Amino acid sequence: MYAVNEGVEWITLTNGAVWQVYHITGGLPVVIDLVLEVDLLGDEPPAHKVSQLFFLSRESLKKRQIDELWKARRATSPASLAQVLVSDPVAEAIRKELWRQTGHRVDTAEIVRLVSDTLLRPSGLQGSA
């Protein structure tokens, strides 16, 4: 919470082997997103580890490339995708396609309920991206 109060936007944690980078978005509630995790002792190829750690380099930080990485990861997170899947435009498109394929009319609210209850994990609609 001290970091949030001081306006810190990024936090890097490491034990030397595992590097984690978090983005902090202030507000109520405070949103903490894990943006990057690199396990130097893990099974990934060294080139992958280097490409991920590049985001912590001076050159990358000057270009704010880690911000773009965070935006991309947040936009494609399970929570963000779940929100899109239960949005009105998507439910309406599903309703129309179901009518076209089956001739059966389904209410959009029922489609949202069915998608939420049968296709998404309960954690998919909760929390932040």
C-alpha positions as CSV (number, residue, x, y, z in Angstrom):
1,M,0.0,0.0,0.0
2,Y,3.0,2.3,0.6
3,A,3.9,2.0,-3.1
4,V,0.3,2.9,-4.1
5,N,0.4,5.9,-1.8
6,E,3.7,7.1,-3.3
7,G,2.4,6.7,-6.9
8,V,4.5,3.8,-7.8
9,E,3.2,2.1,-11.0
10,W,5.6,-0.8,-11.4
11,I,7.1,-3.3,-8.8
12,T,9.8,-5.8,-9.6
13,L,10.3,-8.7,-7.2
14,T,13.1,-11.3,-7.4
15,N,14.9,-13.9,-5.4
16,G,17.6,-14.0,-8.0
17,A,16.1,-17.0,-9.8
18,V,12.5,-15.9,-10.4
19,W,11.7,-12.3,-11.6
20,Q,8.2,-11.0,-11.3
21,V,7.0,-7.6,-12.6
22,Y,3.7,-6.2,-11.3
23,H,1.7,-3.2,-12.5
24,I,-0.2,-1.3,-9.8
25,T,-3.3,0.6,-10.6
26,G,-4.4,2.9,-7.8
27,G,-8.0,3.3,-6.8
28,L,-10.6,1.4,-4.9
29,P,-9.9,-1.4,-5.1
30,V,-6.2,-1.3,-5.9
31,V,-5.5,-3.6,-8.9
32,I,-2.2,-5.5,-9.0
33,D,-1.5,-7.3,-12.3
34,L,1.3,-9.8,-12.8
35,V,2.7,-8.7,-16.1
36,L,5.9,-10.6,-16.4
37,E,7.4,-13.7,-14.7
38,V,10.7,-15.2,-15.7
39,D,12.2,-18.3,-13.9
40,L,15.9,-18.3,-14.8
41,L,16.1,-21.9,-13.6
42,G,12.9,-23.0,-15.4
43,D,12.5,-25.1,-18.5
44,E,11.9,-22.3,-21.0
45,P,14.7,-21.8,-23.6
46,P,17.3,-19.2,-22.7
47,A,16.2,-17.0,-25.7
48,H,12.7,-16.8,-24.3
49,K,14.0,-15.7,-20.9
50,V,16.2,-13.1,-22.4
51,S,13.4,-11.7,-24.6
52,Q,11.2,-11.4,-21.5
53,L,13.9,-9.8,-19.3
54,F,14.5,-7.3,-22.1
55,F,11.4,-5.4,-20.9
56,L,13.5,-4.5,-17.8
57,S,16.4,-3.1,-19.8
58,R,17.1,0.6,-19.9
59,E,16.4,0.7,-23.7
60,S,13.0,-0.9,-23.3
61,L,12.0,1.1,-20.2
62,K,12.9,4.4,-22.0
63,K,10.5,3.4,-24.8
64,R,7.9,2.3,-22.2
65,Q,7.5,-1.1,-23.9
66,I,6.5,-2.7,-20.7
67,D,3.4,-0.5,-20.7
68,E,2.4,-2.0,-24.1
69,L,3.1,-5.5,-22.8
70,W,0.8,-4.8,-19.8
71,K,-1.9,-3.4,-22.0
72,A,-1.8,-6.4,-24.2
73,R,-1.8,-8.9,-21.4
74,R,-4.6,-7.1,-19.6
75,A,-6.7,-6.9,-22.8
76,T,-6.4,-10.6,-23.4
77,S,-6.7,-11.8,-19.8
78,P,-9.3,-14.4,-18.9
79,A,-11.4,-11.7,-17.1
80,S,-11.3,-9.3,-20.1
81,L,-12.3,-12.1,-22.5
82,A,-15.1,-13.3,-20.2
83,Q,-16.5,-9.7,-20.0
84,V,-16.5,-9.6,-23.8
85,L,-18.2,-12.9,-24.1
86,V,-21.1,-11.9,-21.9
87,S,-21.5,-8.4,-23.4
88,D,-24.7,-7.3,-25.0
89,P,-23.3,-7.2,-28.6
90,V,-21.8,-10.7,-28.4
91,A,-25.0,-12.1,-26.8
92,E,-27.0,-10.5,-29.5
93,A,-24.8,-12.0,-32.2
94,I,-25.1,-15.4,-30.6
95,R,-28.9,-15.0,-30.4
96,K,-29.0,-14.2,-34.2
97,E,-26.7,-17.1,-35.1
98,L,-28.7,-19.6,-33.0
99,W,-31.9,-18.4,-34.7
100,R,-30.2,-18.8,-38.1
101,Q,-28.8,-22.3,-37.4
102,T,-31.7,-23.8,-35.3
103,G,-34.8,-21.6,-35.8
104,H,-35.1,-21.4,-32.0
105,R,-35.4,-18.0,-30.4
106,V,-33.4,-17.5,-27.2
107,D,-33.4,-14.3,-25.1
108,T,-30.1,-12.5,-24.8
109,A,-30.3,-12.5,-21.0
110,E,-30.7,-16.3,-21.2
111,I,-27.6,-16.5,-23.5
112,V,-25.6,-14.4,-21.0
113,R,-26.7,-16.7,-18.2
114,L,-25.8,-19.9,-20.1
115,V,-22.4,-18.6,-21.2
116,S,-21.6,-17.5,-17.7
117,D,-22.9,-20.8,-16.1
118,T,-21.7,-23.4,-18.6
119,L,-18.8,-22.0,-20.5
120,L,-16.9,-19.7,-18.2
121,R,-15.0,-20.6,-15.0
122,P,-16.5,-18.8,-12.0
123,S,-13.2,-16.8,-11.6
124,G,-13.4,-15.6,-15.2
125,L,-15.9,-12.9,-14.5
126,Q,-14.4,-11.8,-11.2
127,G,-11.6,-9.5,-10.4
128,S,-9.5,-7.5,-12.8
129,A,-7.7,-8.4,-15.8
